[in-house]
C-alpha cells in the first residue's frame, strides 16, 4: 500500500454479495461501496434523477433480487456492475463511479 495513496473504507468481510453497502466520504461527496458478483463496486451516493442519496441512510442499496442498485426516492434501478440506469426516471444515465480497490482483506478508496 506504500506506493498508492489510499484510505481505508472497511474490512472486506463487511461486504456480502448483493447485501448492504458501506457509506464513506470522498472529496467529491458521499459515496458507497457494495459487493456484486464477488467484485467491489463504488459510486457517489447521488441519484441521476435528482440530487438525492440512493439509500434512506440505512446503507441498503440493492433490489430484493440483489441485482440492481435502487434509488429509494422514485425507484430508479441501476446496474450494479456499471451504474447504468435501466429502469425509472433517468434511463441511460450512470451513477458516478468511485475508484476503490480490495487488497489484504480490506477495501480502500483510491485517491482521484
Ligand atoms: S431521486 Fe432517484 S429516482 Fe428520483
Backbone and ligand atoms as CSV (ligand in chain L), in Angstrom:
chain,resi,resn,atom,element,x,y,z
A,1,UNK,N,N,0.820,-1.211,0.000
A,1,UNK,CA,C,0.000,0.000,0.000
A,1,UNK,C,C,0.856,1.263,0.000
A,2,UNK,N,N,2.164,1.116,0.263
A,2,UNK,CA,C,3.015,2.285,0.384
A,2,UNK,C,C,3.145,3.053,-0.927
A,3,UNK,N,N,2.941,2.364,-2.078
A,3,UNK,CA,C,3.106,3.027,-3.357
A,3,UNK,C,C,1.815,3.654,-3.867
A,4,UNK,N,N,0.760,3.570,-3.105
A,4,UNK,CA,C,-0.544,4.007,-3.594
A,4,UNK,C,C,-1.237,4.815,-2.500
A,5,UNK,N,N,-1.684,6.026,-2.839
A,5,UNK,CA,C,-2.411,6.827,-1.865
A,5,UNK,C,C,-3.813,6.255,-1.733
A,6,UNK,N,N,-4.127,5.689,-0.596
A,6,UNK,CA,C,-5.417,5.052,-0.406
A,6,UNK,C,C,-5.879,5.249,1.024
A,7,UNK,N,N,-7.190,5.238,1.192
A,7,UNK,CA,C,-7.797,5.428,2.510
A,7,UNK,C,C,-8.670,4.224,2.819
A,8,UNK,N,N,-8.513,3.676,3.992
A,8,UNK,CA,C,-9.292,2.510,4.385
A,8,UNK,C,C,-10.778,2.850,4.450
A,9,UNK,N,N,-11.606,2.010,3.815
A,9,UNK,CA,C,-13.060,2.176,3.894
A,9,UNK,C,C,-13.643,1.191,4.901
A,10,UNK,N,N,-13.322,-0.094,4.723
A,10,UNK,CA,C,-13.898,-1.116,5.596
A,10,UNK,C,C,-13.166,-2.435,5.378
A,11,UNK,N,N,-13.357,-3.380,6.289
A,11,UNK,CA,C,-12.818,-4.715,6.035
A,11,UNK,C,C,-13.635,-5.397,4.929
A,12,UNK,N,N,-12.993,-6.257,4.169
A,12,UNK,CA,C,-13.687,-6.976,3.094
A,12,UNK,C,C,-14.903,-7.732,3.612
A,13,UNK,N,N,-14.798,-8.239,4.822
A,13,UNK,CA,C,-15.879,-9.043,5.389
A,13,UNK,C,C,-17.150,-8.244,5.632
A,14,UNK,N,N,-17.080,-6.912,5.575
A,14,UNK,CA,C,-18.265,-6.083,5.783
A,14,UNK,C,C,-19.194,-6.102,4.574
A,15,UNK,N,N,-18.691,-6.571,3.425
A,15,UNK,CA,C,-19.478,-6.523,2.188
A,15,UNK,C,C,-19.853,-7.934,1.741
A,16,UNK,N,N,-21.143,-8.221,1.808
A,16,UNK,CA,C,-21.681,-9.505,1.361
A,16,UNK,C,C,-22.260,-9.311,-0.033
A,17,UNK,N,N,-22.058,-10.281,-0.911
A,17,UNK,CA,C,-22.550,-10.184,-2.281
A,17,UNK,C,C,-24.047,-9.884,-2.300
A,18,UNK,N,N,-24.405,-8.760,-2.929
A,18,UNK,CA,C,-25.815,-8.383,-3.032
A,18,UNK,C,C,-26.412,-7.884,-1.730
A,19,UNK,N,N,-25.595,-7.652,-0.731
A,19,UNK,CA,C,-26.089,-7.226,0.577
A,19,UNK,C,C,-25.894,-5.734,0.823
A,20,UNK,N,N,-26.018,-5.342,2.054
A,20,UNK,CA,C,-25.889,-3.932,2.412
A,20,UNK,C,C,-24.521,-3.386,2.011
A,21,UNK,N,N,-24.496,-2.083,1.752
A,21,UNK,CA,C,-23.256,-1.420,1.398
A,21,UNK,C,C,-22.634,-0.731,2.593
A,22,UNK,N,N,-21.550,-0.036,2.326
A,22,UNK,CA,C,-20.886,0.788,3.339
A,22,UNK,C,C,-20.747,2.188,2.748
A,23,UNK,N,N,-21.191,3.165,3.483
A,23,UNK,CA,C,-21.089,4.562,3.040
A,23,UNK,C,C,-19.768,5.139,3.505
A,24,UNK,N,N,-19.213,6.041,2.721
A,24,UNK,CA,C,-17.954,6.682,3.109
A,24,UNK,C,C,-17.854,8.033,2.417
A,25,UNK,N,N,-16.972,8.865,2.954
A,25,UNK,CA,C,-16.801,10.218,2.427
A,25,UNK,C,C,-15.688,10.235,1.387
A,26,UNK,N,N,-15.868,11.043,0.347
A,26,UNK,CA,C,-14.826,11.290,-0.642
A,26,UNK,C,C,-14.736,12.801,-0.843
A,27,UNK,N,N,-13.663,13.262,-1.479
A,27,UNK,CA,C,-13.588,14.702,-1.780
A,27,UNK,C,C,-14.727,15.165,-2.686
A,28,UNK,N,N,-15.348,14.241,-3.430
A,28,UNK,CA,C,-16.456,14.599,-4.329
A,28,UNK,C,C,-17.815,14.459,-3.670
A,29,UNK,N,N,-17.854,14.026,-2.428
A,29,UNK,CA,C,-19.119,13.848,-1.733
A,29,UNK,C,C,-19.255,12.444,-1.179
A,30,UNK,N,N,-20.422,12.174,-0.603
A,30,UNK,CA,C,-20.628,10.853,-0.002
A,30,UNK,C,C,-20.735,9.779,-1.077
A,31,UNK,N,N,-20.160,8.631,-0.760
A,31,UNK,CA,C,-20.193,7.505,-1.691
A,31,UNK,C,C,-20.579,6.246,-0.924
A,32,UNK,N,N,-20.725,5.161,-1.691
A,32,UNK,CA,C,-20.991,3.871,-1.056
A,32,UNK,C,C,-20.295,2.790,-1.853
A,33,UNK,N,N,-20.014,1.706,-1.158
A,33,UNK,CA,C,-19.412,0.545,-1.815
A,33,UNK,C,C,-20.269,-0.673,-1.495
A,34,UNK,N,N,-20.422,-1.531,-2.494
A,34,UNK,CA,C,-21.152,-2.787,-2.342
A,34,UNK,C,C,-20.310,-3.891,-2.967
A,35,UNK,N,N,-20.731,-5.121,-2.727
A,35,UNK,CA,C,-20.109,-6.246,-3.424
A,35,UNK,C,C,-21.150,-6.833,-4.374
A,36,UNK,N,N,-20.734,-7.056,-5.621
A,36,UNK,CA,C,-21.634,-7.644,-6.622
A,36,UNK,C,C,-20.842,-8.631,-7.458
A,37,UNK,N,N,-21.318,-9.867,-7.487
A,37,UNK,CA,C,-20.626,-10.941,-8.204
A,37,UNK,C,C,-19.146,-10.981,-7.805
A,38,UNK,N,N,-18.925,-10.898,-6.526
A,38,UNK,CA,C,-17.609,-11.006,-5.879
A,38,UNK,C,C,-16.748,-9.750,-5.992
A,39,UNK,N,N,-17.117,-8.805,-6.843
A,39,UNK,CA,C,-16.302,-7.608,-7.026
A,39,UNK,C,C,-16.848,-6.448,-6.192
A,40,UNK,N,N,-15.950,-5.593,-5.703
A,40,UNK,CA,C,-16.418,-4.395,-5.015
A,40,UNK,C,C,-16.696,-3.308,-6.062
A,41,UNK,N,N,-17.782,-2.604,-5.869
A,41,UNK,CA,C,-18.204,-1.527,-6.784
A,41,UNK,C,C,-18.571,-0.324,-5.931
A,42,UNK,N,N,-18.118,0.841,-6.324
A,42,UNK,CA,C,-18.400,2.046,-5.538
A,42,UNK,C,C,-18.871,3.174,-6.440
A,43,UNK,N,N,-19.803,3.938,-5.926
A,43,UNK,CA,C,-20.381,5.072,-6.669
A,43,UNK,C,C,-20.660,6.206,-5.690
A,44,UNK,N,N,-20.735,7.421,-6.212
A,44,UNK,CA,C,-21.236,8.511,-5.382
A,44,UNK,C,C,-22.671,8.184,-4.995
A,45,UNK,N,N,-23.030,8.519,-3.773
A,45,UNK,CA,C,-24.385,8.239,-3.293
A,45,UNK,C,C,-25.318,9.361,-3.727
A,46,UNK,N,N,-25.525,9.419,-5.026
A,46,UNK,CA,C,-26.273,10.520,-5.623
A,46,UNK,C,C,-27.028,9.982,-6.833
A,47,UNK,N,N,-28.329,10.057,-6.771
A,47,UNK,CA,C,-29.156,9.602,-7.884
A,47,UNK,C,C,-28.941,10.496,-9.105
A,48,UNK,N,N,-29.161,9.951,-10.299
A,48,UNK,CA,C,-29.014,10.743,-11.508
A,48,UNK,C,C,-30.327,11.403,-11.908
A,49,UNK,N,N,-31.393,11.138,-11.199
A,49,UNK,CA,C,-32.674,11.790,-11.480
A,49,UNK,C,C,-32.761,13.130,-10.764
A,50,UNK,N,N,-32.530,13.115,-9.484
A,50,UNK,CA,C,-32.487,14.316,-8.655
A,50,UNK,C,C,-31.313,14.165,-7.695
A,51,UNK,N,N,-30.783,15.250,-7.170
A,51,UNK,CA,C,-29.621,15.148,-6.265
A,51,UNK,C,C,-30.009,14.633,-4.880
A,52,UNK,N,N,-30.407,13.354,-4.863
A,52,UNK,CA,C,-30.815,12.697,-3.623
A,52,UNK,C,C,-29.926,11.473,-3.409
A,53,UNK,N,N,-29.654,11.120,-2.150
A,53,UNK,CA,C,-28.938,9.864,-1.919
A,53,UNK,C,C,-29.805,8.685,-2.349
A,54,UNK,N,N,-29.154,7.596,-2.752
A,54,UNK,CA,C,-29.916,6.429,-3.182
A,54,UNK,C,C,-30.608,5.742,-2.007
A,55,UNK,N,N,-29.905,5.617,-0.905
A,55,UNK,CA,C,-30.482,4.871,0.216
A,55,UNK,C,C,-31.225,5.826,1.146
A,56,UNK,N,N,-31.801,5.249,2.193
A,56,UNK,CA,C,-32.519,6.054,3.175
A,56,UNK,C,C,-31.703,6.112,4.464
A,57,UNK,N,N,-30.411,6.355,4.294
A,57,UNK,CA,C,-29.497,6.450,5.432
A,57,UNK,C,C,-29.316,5.114,6.135
A,58,UNK,N,N,-29.651,4.038,5.420
A,58,UNK,CA,C,-29.580,2.719,6.046
A,58,UNK,C,C,-28.607,1.768,5.337
A,59,UNK,N,N,-27.891,2.298,4.329
A,59,UNK,CA,C,-26.891,1.514,3.584
A,59,UNK,C,C,-27.495,0.352,2.809
A,60,UNK,N,N,-28.806,0.383,2.567
A,60,UNK,CA,C,-29.449,-0.636,1.732
A,60,UNK,C,C,-29.576,-0.073,0.325
A,61,UNK,N,N,-28.859,-0.679,-0.602
A,61,UNK,CA,C,-28.825,-0.171,-1.969
A,61,UNK,C,C,-29.404,-1.157,-2.980
A,62,UNK,N,N,-29.403,-2.436,-2.657
A,62,UNK,CA,C,-29.790,-3.440,-3.645
A,62,UNK,C,C,-31.300,-3.670,-3.703
A,63,UNK,N,N,-31.731,-4.033,-4.911
A,63,UNK,CA,C,-33.095,-4.526,-5.089
A,63,UNK,C,C,-33.235,-5.851,-4.335
A,64,UNK,N,N,-34.453,-6.301,-4.164
A,64,UNK,CA,C,-34.683,-7.530,-3.409
A,64,UNK,C,C,-33.981,-8.729,-4.030
A,65,UNK,N,N,-33.855,-8.728,-5.366
A,65,UNK,CA,C,-33.184,-9.861,-6.014
A,65,UNK,C,C,-31.657,-9.718,-5.998
A,66,UNK,N,N,-31.151,-8.604,-5.495
A,66,UNK,CA,C,-29.712,-8.434,-5.346
A,66,UNK,C,C,-28.969,-8.142,-6.640
A,67,UNK,N,N,-29.684,-7.705,-7.688
A,67,UNK,CA,C,-29.013,-7.460,-8.969
A,67,UNK,C,C,-28.936,-5.993,-9.378
A,68,UNK,N,N,-29.754,-5.141,-8.794
A,68,UNK,CA,C,-29.735,-3.731,-9.164
A,68,UNK,C,C,-29.603,-2.859,-7.925
A,69,UNK,N,N,-29.003,-1.686,-8.129
A,69,UNK,CA,C,-28.961,-0.667,-7.093
A,69,UNK,C,C,-30.202,0.193,-7.295
A,70,UNK,N,N,-30.928,0.456,-6.229
A,70,UNK,CA,C,-32.231,1.103,-6.347
A,70,UNK,C,C,-32.236,2.425,-5.583
A,71,UNK,N,N,-32.771,3.449,-6.240
A,71,UNK,CA,C,-32.961,4.734,-5.556
A,71,UNK,C,C,-34.234,4.661,-4.725
A,72,UNK,N,N,-34.116,4.998,-3.468
A,72,UNK,CA,C,-35.260,4.878,-2.567
A,72,UNK,C,C,-36.306,5.962,-2.791
A,73,UNK,N,N,-35.956,7.029,-3.516
A,73,UNK,CA,C,-36.912,8.127,-3.683
A,73,UNK,C,C,-37.969,7.820,-4.746
A,74,UNK,N,N,-37.555,7.503,-5.957
A,74,UNK,CA,C,-38.520,7.216,-7.031
A,74,UNK,C,C,-38.280,5.875,-7.696
A,75,UNK,N,N,-37.400,5.085,-7.164
A,75,UNK,CA,C,-37.262,3.707,-7.624
A,75,UNK,C,C,-36.404,3.453,-8.843
A,76,UNK,N,N,-35.571,4.400,-9.260
A,76,UNK,CA,C,-34.680,4.124,-10.389
A,76,UNK,C,C,-33.825,2.897,-10.073
A,77,UNK,N,N,-33.631,2.051,-11.094
A,77,UNK,CA,C,-32.791,0.856,-10.959
A,77,UNK,C,C,-31.528,1.050,-11.792
A,78,UNK,N,N,-30.399,0.830,-11.169
A,78,UNK,CA,C,-29.094,0.976,-11.828
A,78,UNK,C,C,-28.380,-0.372,-11.815
A,79,UNK,N,N,-27.711,-0.688,-12.912
A,79,UNK,CA,C,-26.894,-1.901,-12.927
A,79,UNK,C,C,-25.800,-1.777,-11.873
A,80,UNK,N,N,-25.608,-2.831,-11.111
A,80,UNK,CA,C,-24.597,-2.777,-10.049
A,80,UNK,C,C,-23.182,-2.795,-10.614
A,81,UNK,N,N,-23.008,-3.381,-11.804
A,81,UNK,CA,C,-21.642,-3.518,-12.327
A,81,UNK,C,C,-21.125,-2.269,-13.023
A,82,UNK,N,N,-22.024,-1.413,-13.534
A,82,UNK,CA,C,-21.515,-0.213,-14.208
A,82,UNK,C,C,-22.331,1.057,-13.911
A,83,UNK,N,N,-23.357,0.953,-13.100
A,83,UNK,CA,C,-24.110,2.129,-12.679
A,83,UNK,C,C,-25.132,2.641,-13.675
A,84,UNK,N,N,-25.347,1.923,-14.780
A,84,UNK,CA,C,-26.280,2.391,-15.809
A,84,UNK,C,C,-27.727,2.252,-15.335
A,85,UNK,N,N,-28.503,3.321,-15.496
A,85,UNK,CA,C,-29.925,3.283,-15.137
A,85,UNK,C,C,-30.677,2.503,-16.215
A,86,UNK,N,N,-31.371,1.454,-15.791
A,86,UNK,CA,C,-32.098,0.603,-16.737
A,86,UNK,C,C,-33.606,0.643,-16.509
A,87,UNK,N,N,-34.032,1.316,-15.441
A,87,UNK,CA,C,-35.463,1.395,-15.147
A,87,UNK,C,C,-35.706,2.628,-14.287
A,88,UNK,N,N,-36.789,3.362,-14.590
A,88,UNK,CA,C,-37.115,4.519,-13.770
A,88,UNK,C,C,-36.968,5.816,-14.535
A,89,UNK,N,N,-36.879,6.929,-13.833
A,89,UNK,CA,C,-36.980,8.246,-14.466
A,89,UNK,C,C,-35.694,8.779,-15.113
A,90,UNK,N,N,-34.591,8.048,-15.080
A,90,UNK,CA,C,-33.354,8.565,-15.668
A,90,UNK,C,C,-32.652,7.499,-16.521
A,91,UNK,N,N,-33.382,6.847,-17.436
A,91,UNK,CA,C,-32.781,5.769,-18.214
A,91,UNK,C,C,-31.590,6.259,-19.033
A,92,UNK,N,N,-30.551,5.417,-19.098
A,92,UNK,CA,C,-29.372,5.753,-19.891
A,92,UNK,C,C,-28.331,6.556,-19.146
A,93,UNK,N,N,-28.674,7.102,-17.998
A,93,UNK,CA,C,-27.688,7.852,-17.225
A,93,UNK,C,C,-26.976,6.893,-16.265
A,94,UNK,N,N,-25.787,7.313,-15.840
A,94,UNK,CA,C,-24.975,6.426,-14.999
A,94,UNK,C,C,-24.636,7.066,-13.666
A,95,UNK,N,N,-24.610,6.245,-12.638
A,95,UNK,CA,C,-24.055,6.679,-11.357
A,95,UNK,C,C,-22.585,7.018,-11.554
A,96,UNK,N,N,-22.093,7.954,-10.750
A,96,UNK,CA,C,-20.681,8.355,-10.835
A,96,UNK,C,C,-19.816,7.324,-10.127
A,97,UNK,N,N,-18.917,6.667,-10.846
A,97,UNK,CA,C,-18.079,5.666,-10.188
A,97,UNK,C,C,-17.028,6.300,-9.281
A,98,UNK,N,N,-16.627,5.540,-8.285
A,98,UNK,CA,C,-15.565,5.945,-7.364
A,98,UNK,C,C,-14.526,4.824,-7.365
A,99,UNK,N,N,-13.256,5.186,-7.479
A,99,UNK,CA,C,-12.189,4.188,-7.578
A,99,UNK,C,C,-11.883,3.588,-6.210
A,100,UNK,N,N,-12.087,2.288,-6.106
A,100,UNK,CA,C,-11.749,1.566,-4.887
A,100,UNK,C,C,-10.990,0.298,-5.275
A,101,UNK,N,N,-10.243,-0.219,-4.336
A,101,UNK,CA,C,-9.572,-1.500,-4.539
A,101,UNK,C,C,-9.777,-2.359,-3.299
A,102,UNK,N,N,-9.689,-3.646,-3.517
A,102,UNK,CA,C,-9.749,-4.588,-2.402
A,102,UNK,C,C,-8.399,-5.284,-2.330
A,103,UNK,N,N,-7.776,-5.191,-1.161
A,103,UNK,CA,C,-6.445,-5.766,-1.010
A,103,UNK,C,C,-6.205,-6.080,0.465
A,104,UNK,N,N,-5.550,-7.219,0.701
A,104,UNK,CA,C,-5.150,-7.606,2.060
A,104,UNK,C,C,-6.328,-7.609,3.033
A,105,UNK,N,N,-7.508,-8.033,2.546
A,105,UNK,CA,C,-8.652,-8.175,3.429
A,105,UNK,C,C,-9.369,-6.886,3.761
A,106,UNK,N,N,-9.074,-5.840,2.999
A,106,UNK,CA,C,-9.740,-4.555,3.243
A,106,UNK,C,C,-10.111,-3.894,1.916
A,107,UNK,N,N,-11.032,-2.946,2.001
A,107,UNK,CA,C,-11.444,-2.166,0.839
A,107,UNK,C,C,-10.938,-0.744,1.042
A,108,UNK,N,N,-10.334,-0.201,-0.022
A,108,UNK,CA,C,-9.658,1.094,0.067
A,108,UNK,C,C,-10.177,2.062,-0.976
A,109,UNK,N,N,-10.305,3.303,-0.583
A,109,UNK,CA,C,-10.580,4.383,-1.520
A,109,UNK,C,C,-9.262,4.832,-2.132
A,110,UNK,N,N,-9.210,4.844,-3.451
A,110,UNK,CA,C,-8.002,5.282,-4.147
A,110,UNK,C,C,-8.146,6.768,-4.450
A,111,UNK,N,N,-7.111,7.518,-4.174
A,111,UNK,CA,C,-7.164,8.966,-4.412
A,111,UNK,C,C,-7.401,9.243,-5.889
A,112,UNK,N,N,-8.320,10.187,-6.177
A,112,UNK,CA,C,-8.597,10.592,-7.571
A,112,UNK,C,C,-7.391,11.301,-8.143
L,1,LIG,S1,S,-34.380,10.850,-6.973
L,1,LIG,FE1,FE,-33.728,8.839,-7.531
L,1,LIG,S2,S,-35.272,8.118,-8.861
L,1,LIG,FE2,FE,-35.871,10.152,-8.393
